[in-house]
Amino acid sequence: MIDGPRFLSVPVRALPVFAGVPTADSLARDQMGHDPVLLHLNECPFPPSPRVVDAICRAAAGVNRYGEPRPAALGAALASKTGIAAGNIVIGNGSDEILGLVCQMALGPGDSAVMPTPSFPRYRIGARMMGAETRLVRILEDGRNDVAGLLKAIDHTTKVVFACTPNNPSGAPLAPDEIRALVEGVPDDVLLVVDEAYYEFDAAEGGTGALDELARRRGPWLSTRTLSKSYAIAGMRVGYGLAGSQAVADGLVRVKLNFNLSRLAVAGAQAALADERYSQECVARVIAERRRLAAGIEGLGFGTLPSRANFVSFDYRANAVPVMAAMAAEGVFIREWRDPGFETFIRITVGLPEENDRALRALGRATALDMGNRETMPG
Ligand SMILES: Cc1ncc(COP(=O)(O)O)c(C=O)c1O
């Protein structure tokens, strides 16, 4: 579909206008009768570490100055955490920015990008923005990326292959041998991008992450991670790319805005990384609550997909929109998957214990109401 004024480039004319989502700020402004429960953005339900808040406050006095284009101390902290050389690390305004930069540096008309679906929308939007073709490979029944399918979709036009582990919105991680199949099967002149936004949750349960396998790859690769989830600073917008070579890191820097990170974000991120215990505690609590939330959903009669992230998804087996709307009317915000072919799936982010209780009660009411409505509908 080509739609929009002539001053927009042809690929941009074909993009949807982001309708926006309810956020902590917009809901506070709405003055709803009850405290909203935000379980639709996969945020951390806990506030940031007090050390992060302190660091941001201290940095505030210096915001008359620009920050560093590639913050050295934060890069060094990420290098020591991940074992990747600082020169191969690019820090972004969220990992969302890094994924968008991948598309900008690698793709143009005539190129294709291979990606799982449903998955994080940036791969698709970023590629289409550049006029590239998107090859969408349906995830498997249990929510894992279909590695064989991704490899089969590659041809001579393919410049980038995206994988996501654990996958959003399904929650399932890839096994090391599946990552190895990508590492070996993606051609040496194609960039392999593994989105590990939920890495810390998987790692806390024994997941190894993609880096060990990626390190064996001959061709170019990038892993993307974020401080939005397990480090509880989504609002600061800090994510990063771990590149297999200087060439990949330099490619990202070529297209990156020079001052893409605020000084507050950099200070907050450094403090968050320095308080690893706080983050690990958040992750452990979220995992415990995720198990309880999944059990509660199963108790309502819906089988959940296996999740190694901070959310739980399930197939409601009927259009999920009325359930989502009924829960939103009670102030509980969840997300229906929306993707074509998956209109019956629902994702619920793990919240605080009392928020999960409220979500389960609201879900029980909303599904009972919806099932009742459908039974009484004519035809
Ligand atoms: C799979 C995945 N990748 C990337 C992101 C982007 O996160 P951020 O831009 O906050 O780092 C998200 C956010 O939800 C995600 O789910």
The ligand as an ORCA input file, in Angstrom:
! r2SCAN-3c Opt
* xyz 0 1
  C      12.818     -8.436     21.700
  C      13.014     -7.003     21.981
  N      14.054     -6.383     21.435
  C      14.302     -5.076     21.669
  C      13.478     -4.343     22.486
  C      13.787     -2.875     22.662
  O      14.060     -2.564     23.963
  P      14.783     -1.207     24.342
  O      14.706     -0.303     23.148
  O      14.013     -0.684     25.490
  O      16.190     -1.572     24.665
  C      12.378     -4.936     23.082
  C      11.466     -4.160     23.926
  O      10.443     -4.573     24.370
  C      12.130     -6.309     22.818
  O      11.088     -6.938     23.332
*
